[in-house]
Amino acid sequence: MTDLIALMAGLEDHLGDPWDASAPMPYARILAQDEEQRYPHEFVDLLAGWGLYDWIVPAANGGRAVNVEDGFNLYRLVGRRDPTSATAMVLTSLSYMPVWIAGSPAQRQHFADAIRAGRKLAWGLSERRHGSDVLANETHARRTDGGWLLNGEKWTIGNATVASTVMVFARTSDKGGPGGYSVFAVEKAGIPDGQLRHLPDQPLHGLRGLDMSGVRLTDCRVPDGALVGRVGQGLEIALKSSQLARIAIASIAMACVDTALRTTLDFALHRVIFGATVAEVPYSRRQLAESFADLLVADALTTGAVRSLQVAPAQASVWSSVVKYFVPTFLEETLARLTTVLGARYYLRAHPRHGVFQKVLRDFAISNFADGNTVVNLKNIALQLPGLLGNAVGQDPAAVARAEQTVARLFDPAAPMTPYEPAAQQLFSRGGDDSVLALRSAVAALRRAADAEEGREAAWLSACADTAGRLADEVHRLADEHAKLHAEQGGRAASQSAELYDLAKQYTAVAAGAACVHLFLHGRDSFAPALRSPAVLLLCLERLLRRFHPTRTVTGPDDIAEVARIMTDAHGEGRLFAHRPFRVRW
């Protein structure tokens, strides 16, 4: 099992002090490249030289990728400095997924070798006219002697121009439909002039240096060996690839907010106004502490989600969509709160620290729409709500007992896992979400823990149990409203209603609360010592309870002061704003 804490410390040391202009990856050069809208070749090469790509290549093919959480957290570390570099490398990682899922042994090895040699990949899925509606895609492939002819356009595609290979999702049946698409590995080096043309790079609001362009294929001939998997397997491959992609993009969102909070905290600790620092103003202190708690909520949810790809691959459909919807929308509000604390200074572009804040504020937006937008992910959750809510409310004893065993492995970072096999992921969960199913049991465990403590620890744990219990109660309300919606509108109308999407949104908040409780109960030994305080869990749960009851508070000034102290110490001691003690240079 990887010593992830040591591994991340090694990468951070390799990158150097981000405020030292002579360091290998400093903010000064990152901001300069962003201003000039230059692709971050320098930093991608630096990271590749360290061996970052090894953590996305299967161990069986010469890499070191056994557990998904290793790569997830390494990219999170890179994203704290430059989300553009992190995204550019994640794009290659995700473009390898079709081969990892369905490719032949020869294809797996060939592209693993290419990635480890520094070559970039792109995933040609979306089209200008169709966006997330992949079953409307028009790019098509026709059999020819010894291969295929591809025609069509893929746009907007990350890495499309700089990549040596584009994985192309193409229609192989005139009728289309779920079995009408396939995936082809189009290696540019073997394509004659005129058959593949690069489309213009699109200037972006954030990630300004990223290659976001496309390709146009005109009678583009590829050999039979370019087909990835079986003919007609394209949709399955795309959907399974998206499950990892939707979780992976959360690492970029969390990285952006970590840097934004750190920048704001530096300002708040030193800026004096009306005789006190900004951090000492009760309102600002709460805003900072709540922002810290928001990051920890995302940390808890993604911990379970990343590990679910190996521990519970049958539930990957739910986990990936919950993370992809909840983390960006939740942390988007966190960023808005931090702009309030930072005040007018976040608008001053020239100051390096404020420039960094502006950059991550812009770059963060990619997490909202990349690899399936909000509507796509809510629809996936909404369609599975009958089973999810029915199981959570029913509390079948045997099912709950199995769920308790699963969450104990999901949320214990020290628990071993079998090597990642993305082909084992399922496209539908069939009502399975062990985290929410086991929430009631976890509430009972919190109450037992409170009974075993004294003083303020007991009080905090008791309040945590009460708050988590209120979140569990929301499941019953959601089930009642879901049943009422179908009774009033009928199945067809209800399945397309705005009200159903609202229920899906609320379900994700319950799932996030369940993740916080399970991680506290099962992963606490892996936490940084200060993060083991139940005061931190209580504020996390309050943040989620407020998704349902915006004015309800369960924490007071003393609780906020405790969490603010833990946050400030983490920053001062150079630790990532996460549960585990990951060391950072700033």
Disulfide bonds with the S-S distance in Angstrom:
none
